[in-house]
Amino acid sequence: MTDLDERLLVGFGDVIDRIVTTPAGTAPVITKGRGGPVKSRYSWMRVYDETRAKFGRPLTLLAAERLRNEVKTGDYVFIVTNSHEMDGPPGSAALARSLIVGLNAIPVILANYGENTKFERSIPQSCIGAQLIPVADQGELGGSIWTPYTVLIHKWPEMSVKHAEQEAERILDEFEPKALITVEAVSCNKKGIRHGALGGPRNSGDPDEEIVRWNELLEAANKRRILTIATGDNGNECGFATIENIMGKYHEFCADCGCPCGGGIVSASKADIVIPANSSNWACYGIEACLAKILNKPEVMHDEYTHNRILLNCANVGIPDGASAMCTPTTDGSSHEACMYIVGLLRQTVIMSFVSLVRESR
């Protein structure tokens, strides 16, 4: 690669990063209760700036490059997400599609959900919107002409710390994934407490309590030197301990969660690459765009029509926006139109990156 090629690639990555980390078309203020503390979304751009400086390379580009290097045809990739809000399932589904189209990988989406509930349907429906066939049995991932576009949905049950550690080792032994990507997967802080974006404990902190535990899976993957990538928008998402010092400077609830634990909301687990974006979904779309660029395959980036279907499929089973709590095809207070335009802008950035313009006189 020439020096010019490298500068153009880094420039492309920086553009993609800025698109997905800027709160464009997003409600700028979130208030904790009526008349409660106010949080500005604009401070998140400072979090990105310092994280970009820490890693020394565009974050979405770095994630895409590592995925290209680590993941080969037929390899499993774990995508860890939630099933209860609009930030998580759509991004996971779109990312799963890009891993299949771009790398011929086999995505496995892990989430906790109650059986026969809308939460069980949110991820499969999002995957269907992304042109994929969701399956619940590993045996359905191969053996027919349909299987190249299948994605396995795996339930991760509520567990104690010890059980989660055991289950993490078991599932890593079973699939031997080459990468693990977290998408809005809220996890416990260093005191063992899960928090919302604005603080407030969601469990007792007792290691024997059975709750949704992701830190143990990420830590087990890290010990095996499996590539780990974390996406999030508040710091309570699994993997964000990597930038805990940055989070505490710009997000008041990361420094002080406001609950008796006093540990802040930041996840206790670390990841190789952390992408603080306007939403985890948007970070996934950024990784998609960079994969499309470095693989020279624009089709790896999904289009606006597919995106609309993903969002509608997820919302239509009754899944709310995590910021507004309304059942709308939006993401964390970003309007439906903004979510559509972001994907369109990313796709056009990919397409135009292959165009070279010549200016000369007649």
TILOKOL-71658 format. One record per residue (C-alpha): residue number from 1; chain; x, y, z. Coordinates in steps of 0.05 Angstrom, whole numbers. Each point is the difference from the previous one (the first is absolute). Layout:
+-----+-------+--------+--------+--------+
|  nr | kette |     xx |     yy |     zz |
+-----+-------+--------+--------+--------+
| NUM |     A |      X |      Y |      Z |
...
+-----+-------+--------+--------+--------+
END
This chain:
+-----+-------+--------+--------+--------+
|  nr | kette |     xx |     yy |     zz |
+-----+-------+--------+--------+--------+
|   1 |     A |      0 |      0 |      0 |
|   2 |     A |     28 |     68 |    -19 |
|   3 |     A |      2 |     58 |     48 |
|   4 |     A |    -57 |     33 |    -40 |
|   5 |     A |    -42 |    -63 |      5 |
|   6 |     A |     11 |     -3 |     75 |
|   7 |     A |    -18 |     74 |      9 |
|   8 |     A |    -63 |     -9 |    -42 |
|   9 |     A |    -20 |    -62 |     40 |
|  10 |     A |     10 |     35 |     67 |
|  11 |     A |    -37 |     60 |    -26 |
|  12 |     A |    -58 |    -45 |    -21 |
|  13 |     A |     -1 |    -32 |     69 |
|  14 |     A |      0 |     67 |     34 |
|  15 |     A |    -60 |     22 |    -42 |
|  16 |     A |    -38 |    -64 |     19 |
|  17 |     A |     18 |      9 |     73 |
|  18 |     A |    -26 |     71 |      1 |
|  19 |     A |    -65 |    -19 |    -34 |
|  20 |     A |    -17 |    -53 |     52 |
|  21 |     A |     26 |     36 |     62 |
|  22 |     A |    -33 |     67 |    -13 |
|  23 |     A |    -70 |      7 |     30 |
|  24 |     A |    -31 |     25 |    -64 |
|  25 |     A |    -76 |     -3 |     -1 |
|  26 |     A |      1 |    -19 |     73 |
|  27 |     A |    -34 |     31 |     61 |
|  28 |     A |     59 |     36 |     35 |
|  29 |     A |    -27 |     -4 |     71 |
|  30 |     A |    -20 |    -58 |     43 |
|  31 |     A |    -29 |     16 |     69 |
|  32 |     A |     -1 |    -50 |     57 |
|  33 |     A |    -73 |      7 |     20 |
|  34 |     A |    -41 |     62 |     -3 |
|  35 |     A |     42 |     57 |     28 |
|  36 |     A |     58 |    -47 |     12 |
|  37 |     A |     74 |      4 |    -22 |
|  38 |     A |     10 |     19 |    -73 |
|  39 |     A |     50 |    -36 |    -44 |
|  40 |     A |     26 |     30 |    -65 |
|  41 |     A |     12 |    -48 |    -58 |
|  42 |     A |     50 |     48 |    -31 |
|  43 |     A |     54 |    -18 |     51 |
|  44 |     A |      3 |    -68 |    -33 |
|  45 |     A |     40 |     30 |    -57 |
|  46 |     A |     56 |     16 |     49 |
|  47 |     A |     -1 |    -73 |     23 |
|  48 |     A |     10 |    -21 |    -73 |
|  49 |     A |     56 |     50 |    -11 |
|  50 |     A |     41 |    -26 |     59 |
|  51 |     A |    -14 |    -73 |    -17 |
|  52 |     A |     22 |     12 |    -72 |
|  53 |     A |     64 |     31 |     26 |
|  54 |     A |     11 |    -60 |     47 |
|  55 |     A |     -5 |    -50 |    -57 |
|  56 |     A |     36 |     42 |    -51 |
|  57 |     A |    -44 |    -22 |    -58 |
|  58 |     A |    -73 |      9 |    -20 |
|  59 |     A |    -39 |    -47 |     45 |
|  60 |     A |    -49 |    -29 |    -50 |
|  61 |     A |     57 |    -10 |    -49 |
|  62 |     A |     43 |    -34 |     52 |
|  63 |     A |    -57 |    -47 |     18 |
|  64 |     A |    -12 |    -17 |    -73 |
|  65 |     A |     74 |    -12 |    -14 |
|  66 |     A |      6 |    -46 |     60 |
|  67 |     A |    -62 |    -39 |    -20 |
|  68 |     A |     27 |     -8 |    -71 |
|  69 |     A |     66 |    -26 |     27 |
|  70 |     A |    -29 |    -47 |     53 |
|  71 |     A |    -64 |    -28 |    -31 |
|  72 |     A |      3 |    -49 |    -58 |
|  73 |     A |    -53 |    -38 |    -39 |
|  74 |     A |    -42 |    -44 |     45 |
|  75 |     A |     25 |     31 |     65 |
|  76 |     A |    -49 |     17 |     55 |
|  77 |     A |     -8 |     71 |     25 |
|  78 |     A |    -38 |     14 |     64 |
|  79 |     A |    -44 |     62 |      3 |
|  80 |     A |    -23 |     15 |     71 |
|  81 |     A |    -61 |     45 |      7 |
|  82 |     A |    -65 |     15 |     36 |
|  83 |     A |    -70 |    -17 |    -25 |
|  84 |     A |    -41 |     53 |     37 |
|  85 |     A |     13 |     67 |    -36 |
|  86 |     A |     10 |     27 |    -69 |
|  87 |     A |     75 |     11 |     11 |
|  88 |     A |     29 |    -70 |     -6 |
|  89 |     A |    -41 |    -47 |    -44 |
|  90 |     A |      2 |     43 |    -64 |
|  91 |     A |     74 |     12 |      4 |
|  92 |     A |     15 |    -73 |     16 |
|  93 |     A |    -42 |    -23 |    -59 |
|  94 |     A |     33 |     49 |    -48 |
|  95 |     A |     69 |    -19 |     25 |
|  96 |     A |    -16 |    -74 |     -7 |
|  97 |     A |    -20 |     12 |    -72 |
|  98 |     A |     66 |     36 |    -14 |
|  99 |     A |     41 |    -57 |     31 |
| 100 |     A |    -35 |    -50 |    -46 |
| 101 |     A |      3 |     41 |    -64 |
| 102 |     A |     70 |     26 |     12 |
| 103 |     A |     37 |    -55 |     36 |
| 104 |     A |    -42 |    -63 |    -10 |
| 105 |     A |     -2 |     -5 |     76 |
| 106 |     A |    -53 |    -33 |     42 |
| 107 |     A |    -30 |     49 |     50 |
| 108 |     A |    -29 |    -22 |     66 |
| 109 |     A |    -42 |     52 |     36 |
| 110 |     A |     -3 |    -10 |     75 |
| 111 |     A |    -54 |     34 |     41 |
| 112 |     A |    -42 |    -10 |     62 |
| 113 |     A |    -75 |     -3 |    -11 |
| 114 |     A |    -63 |    -31 |     28 |
| 115 |     A |    -28 |    -56 |    -43 |
| 116 |     A |    -65 |     14 |    -37 |
| 117 |     A |      7 |     75 |     11 |
| 118 |     A |     10 |     59 |    -46 |
| 119 |     A |     72 |      2 |     24 |
| 120 |     A |     11 |    -70 |    -30 |
| 121 |     A |    -26 |     26 |    -66 |
| 122 |     A |     39 |     66 |     -4 |
| 123 |     A |     66 |    -29 |    -24 |
| 124 |     A |    -27 |    -51 |    -50 |
| 125 |     A |    -46 |     52 |    -30 |
| 126 |     A |     58 |     50 |     -6 |
| 127 |     A |     41 |    -54 |    -35 |
| 128 |     A |    -57 |    -14 |    -48 |
| 129 |     A |      0 |     74 |    -15 |
| 130 |     A |     74 |     -5 |    -15 |
| 131 |     A |    -13 |    -54 |    -53 |
| 132 |     A |     23 |    -56 |     46 |
| 133 |     A |    -32 |    -65 |     22 |
| 134 |     A |      1 |     -7 |     77 |
| 135 |     A |      6 |    -70 |     28 |
| 136 |     A |      1 |    -27 |     71 |
| 137 |     A |     36 |    -65 |    -14 |
| 138 |     A |     73 |     -3 |    -18 |
| 139 |     A |    -15 |    -58 |    -47 |
| 140 |     A |    -38 |     47 |    -45 |
| 141 |     A |     62 |     41 |    -15 |
| 142 |     A |     24 |    -46 |    -55 |
| 143 |     A |    -23 |    -52 |    -50 |
| 144 |     A |    -45 |     35 |    -49 |
| 145 |     A |     -1 |     57 |    -51 |
| 146 |     A |    -34 |     44 |     52 |
| 147 |     A |     52 |     -6 |     55 |
| 148 |     A |     52 |     51 |    -25 |
| 149 |     A |    -48 |     54 |     24 |
| 150 |     A |    -19 |    -29 |     67 |
| 151 |     A |     16 |     30 |     68 |
| 152 |     A |     -5 |    -39 |     65 |
| 153 |     A |    -39 |     33 |     57 |
| 154 |     A |     25 |    -28 |     68 |
| 155 |     A |    -33 |     14 |     66 |
| 156 |     A |     48 |     21 |     56 |
| 157 |     A |    -38 |    -14 |     65 |
| 158 |     A |      4 |     38 |     65 |
| 159 |     A |     55 |    -29 |     43 |
| 160 |     A |     44 |      7 |     61 |
| 161 |     A |     72 |     22 |    -10 |
| 162 |     A |     26 |    -71 |      8 |
| 163 |     A |    -51 |    -28 |    -49 |
| 164 |     A |     15 |     55 |    -50 |
| 165 |     A |     74 |    -15 |      4 |
| 166 |     A |    -14 |    -74 |    -13 |
| 167 |     A |    -49 |     14 |    -57 |
| 168 |     A |     49 |     49 |    -32 |
| 169 |     A |     54 |    -54 |     -3 |
| 170 |     A |    -50 |    -51 |    -26 |
| 171 |     A |    -27 |     42 |    -57 |
| 172 |     A |     69 |     24 |    -21 |
| 173 |     A |     23 |    -72 |     -3 |
| 174 |     A |    -61 |    -19 |    -41 |
| 175 |     A |      4 |     54 |    -53 |
| 176 |     A |     73 |     25 |      3 |
| 177 |     A |    -20 |     69 |    -25 |
| 178 |     A |     53 |     44 |    -32 |
| 179 |     A |    -32 |     64 |     25 |
| 180 |     A |    -50 |     25 |     51 |
| 181 |     A |    -37 |     65 |    -11 |
| 182 |     A |    -44 |     32 |     53 |
| 183 |     A |    -59 |     43 |    -23 |
| 184 |     A |    -34 |     38 |     56 |
| 185 |     A |     11 |    -57 |     49 |
| 186 |     A |     -7 |     31 |     69 |
| 187 |     A |     44 |    -33 |     53 |
| 188 |     A |     21 |      6 |     72 |
| 189 |     A |     49 |     52 |     26 |
| 190 |     A |     61 |    -16 |     44 |
| 191 |     A |    -47 |     -7 |     60 |
| 192 |     A |    -42 |    -52 |    -35 |
| 193 |     A |    -59 |     48 |    -12 |
| 194 |     A |    -36 |     10 |    -66 |
| 195 |     A |    -23 |     71 |    -13 |
| 196 |     A |    -42 |     37 |    -50 |
| 197 |     A |     29 |     57 |    -40 |
| 198 |     A |    -20 |     50 |     53 |
| 199 |     A |     22 |    -42 |     60 |
| 200 |     A |    -44 |    -39 |     47 |
| 201 |     A |     15 |    -72 |     22 |
| 202 |     A |    -35 |    -57 |    -35 |
| 203 |     A |     24 |    -56 |     45 |
| 204 |     A |     28 |    -13 |     70 |
| 205 |     A |     73 |    -13 |    -18 |
| 206 |     A |     -3 |    -70 |     30 |
| 207 |     A |     43 |    -45 |    -46 |
| 208 |     A |    -49 |    -57 |     12 |
| 209 |     A |    -59 |     41 |    -25 |
| 210 |     A |    -24 |    -24 |    -68 |
| 211 |     A |      0 |     59 |    -48 |
| 212 |     A |     23 |     13 |    -72 |
| 213 |     A |     76 |     -3 |      4 |
| 214 |     A |     44 |     17 |    -60 |
| 215 |     A |     66 |     19 |     33 |
| 216 |     A |     18 |    -72 |     13 |
| 217 |     A |     -8 |    -18 |    -74 |
| 218 |     A |     42 |     60 |    -23 |
| 219 |     A |     54 |    -14 |     51 |
| 220 |     A |      4 |    -73 |    -21 |
| 221 |     A |      7 |     21 |    -73 |
| 222 |     A |     55 |     49 |     18 |
| 223 |     A |     38 |    -54 |     37 |
| 224 |     A |     -2 |    -43 |    -64 |
| 225 |     A |     23 |     61 |    -40 |
| 226 |     A |    -63 |      0 |    -41 |
| 227 |     A |    -11 |     67 |    -33 |
| 228 |     A |    -49 |     41 |     42 |
| 229 |     A |    -36 |     63 |    -24 |
| 230 |     A |    -47 |     41 |     43 |
| 231 |     A |    -52 |     50 |    -24 |
| 232 |     A |    -40 |     45 |     45 |
| 233 |     A |    -26 |     69 |     15 |
| 234 |     A |      3 |      9 |     75 |
| 235 |     A |     55 |    -43 |     28 |
| 236 |     A |    -43 |    -51 |     37 |
| 237 |     A |      8 |    -45 |    -60 |
| 238 |     A |     44 |    -62 |      4 |
| 239 |     A |     73 |     16 |    -17 |
| 240 |     A |      2 |     74 |     18 |
| 241 |     A |     48 |     -8 |     58 |
| 242 |     A |     54 |     10 |    -53 |
| 243 |     A |    -17 |     75 |     -1 |
| 244 |     A |    -26 |      8 |     71 |
| 245 |     A |     45 |     60 |     13 |
| 246 |     A |    -27 |     35 |    -61 |
| 247 |     A |    -72 |    -16 |     17 |
| 248 |     A |      6 |     28 |     69 |
| 249 |     A |     21 |     68 |    -27 |
| 250 |     A |    -59 |     11 |    -46 |
| 251 |     A |    -58 |    -42 |     27 |
| 252 |     A |    -21 |     19 |     70 |
| 253 |     A |    -32 |    -68 |     14 |
| 254 |     A |     63 |    -36 |    -19 |
| 255 |     A |     36 |     37 |     55 |
| 256 |     A |    -58 |     -4 |     50 |
| 257 |     A |    -57 |    -48 |    -12 |
| 258 |     A |    -41 |     33 |     56 |
| 259 |     A |    -13 |    -66 |     35 |
| 260 |     A |     30 |    -29 |     64 |
| 261 |     A |     52 |    -42 |    -38 |
| 262 |     A |     37 |     64 |    -19 |
| 263 |     A |     36 |    -35 |    -57 |
| 264 |     A |    -28 |     38 |    -60 |
| 265 |     A |    -37 |    -33 |    -57 |
| 266 |     A |     61 |    -21 |    -42 |
| 267 |     A |      4 |    -74 |    -16 |
| 268 |     A |     55 |    -39 |     36 |
| 269 |     A |     23 |    -37 |    -63 |
| 270 |     A |     48 |     22 |    -53 |
| 271 |     A |      2 |     -9 |    -76 |
| 272 |     A |     56 |      4 |    -51 |
| 273 |     A |    -37 |     55 |    -38 |
| 274 |     A |    -53 |     46 |     29 |
| 275 |     A |    -45 |     42 |    -45 |
| 276 |     A |    -39 |     55 |     38 |
| 277 |     A |    -53 |     20 |    -51 |
| 278 |     A |    -65 |     38 |     -1 |
| 279 |     A |    -31 |    -69 |      9 |
| 280 |     A |     25 |    -71 |     -3 |
| 281 |     A |    -41 |    -10 |    -63 |
| 282 |     A |     35 |     57 |    -35 |
| 283 |     A |     68 |    -28 |     21 |
| 284 |     A |    -19 |    -66 |    -34 |
| 285 |     A |    -19 |     37 |    -64 |
| 286 |     A |     68 |     35 |      2 |
| 287 |     A |     36 |    -67 |      5 |
| 288 |     A |    -41 |    -24 |    -59 |
| 289 |     A |     20 |     60 |    -42 |
| 290 |     A |     74 |    -11 |     15 |
| 291 |     A |     -5 |    -74 |    -16 |
| 292 |     A |    -32 |     19 |    -66 |
| 293 |     A |     58 |     47 |    -16 |
| 294 |     A |     58 |    -45 |     19 |
| 295 |     A |    -31 |    -61 |    -34 |
| 296 |     A |    -17 |     40 |    -63 |
| 297 |     A |    -71 |    -25 |      6 |
| 298 |     A |    -51 |     57 |      6 |
| 299 |     A |    -56 |    -51 |      8 |
| 300 |     A |     26 |    -16 |     69 |
| 301 |     A |    -33 |     65 |     23 |
| 302 |     A |    -76 |     -8 |      3 |
| 303 |     A |    -44 |     51 |    -34 |
| 304 |     A |    -54 |     47 |     26 |
| 305 |     A |    -57 |    -45 |    -23 |
| 306 |     A |     28 |    -59 |     39 |
| 307 |     A |     12 |     46 |     59 |
| 308 |     A |    -72 |     23 |      1 |
| 309 |     A |    -22 |    -72 |      1 |
| 310 |     A |     47 |    -17 |     57 |
| 311 |     A |    -25 |     58 |     43 |
| 312 |     A |    -73 |    -13 |    -15 |
| 313 |     A |      6 |    -75 |     12 |
| 314 |     A |     31 |     12 |     69 |
| 315 |     A |    -48 |     55 |     21 |
| 316 |     A |    -61 |    -36 |    -25 |
| 317 |     A |      8 |    -57 |     50 |
| 318 |     A |     -7 |     52 |     55 |
| 319 |     A |     72 |     20 |     14 |
| 320 |     A |      9 |     72 |     27 |
| 321 |     A |     52 |     53 |    -14 |
| 322 |     A |     48 |     -1 |     59 |
| 323 |     A |     -2 |     75 |      8 |
| 324 |     A |    -73 |     19 |    -12 |
| 325 |     A |    -30 |    -66 |     24 |
| 326 |     A |    -48 |      5 |    -58 |
| 327 |     A |    -11 |    -57 |    -49 |
| 328 |     A |     29 |     34 |    -62 |
| 329 |     A |     49 |    -21 |    -55 |
| 330 |     A |     53 |     46 |     30 |
| 331 |     A |     64 |     -9 |     40 |
| 332 |     A |     17 |     34 |     66 |
| 333 |     A |    -37 |     65 |    -15 |
| 334 |     A |     25 |      4 |    -72 |
| 335 |     A |    -59 |      9 |    -47 |
| 336 |     A |    -20 |    -52 |    -51 |
| 337 |     A |     21 |     47 |    -55 |
| 338 |     A |     68 |     12 |     32 |
| 339 |     A |     12 |    -75 |      6 |
| 340 |     A |    -18 |     -9 |    -73 |
| 341 |     A |     43 |     59 |    -23 |
| 342 |     A |     61 |    -25 |     40 |
| 343 |     A |     -2 |    -66 |    -36 |
| 344 |     A |     -9 |     35 |    -67 |
| 345 |     A |     58 |     47 |     15 |
| 346 |     A |     44 |    -58 |     20 |
| 347 |     A |    -17 |    -39 |    -63 |
| 348 |     A |     12 |     60 |    -45 |
| 349 |     A |     67 |     12 |     36 |
| 350 |     A |     19 |    -71 |    -17 |
| 351 |     A |    -22 |      6 |    -73 |
| 352 |     A |     34 |     67 |    -11 |
| 353 |     A |     65 |    -24 |     33 |
| 354 |     A |     12 |    -41 |    -64 |
| 355 |     A |     -9 |     60 |    -45 |
| 356 |     A |     59 |     43 |    -22 |
| 357 |     A |    -16 |     68 |    -30 |
| 358 |     A |     44 |     33 |    -52 |
| 359 |     A |     -1 |     76 |    -10 |
| 360 |     A |     33 |     26 |    -63 |
| 361 |     A |    -12 |     54 |    -52 |
| 362 |     A |    -27 |    -16 |    -69 |
+-----+-------+--------+--------+--------+
END
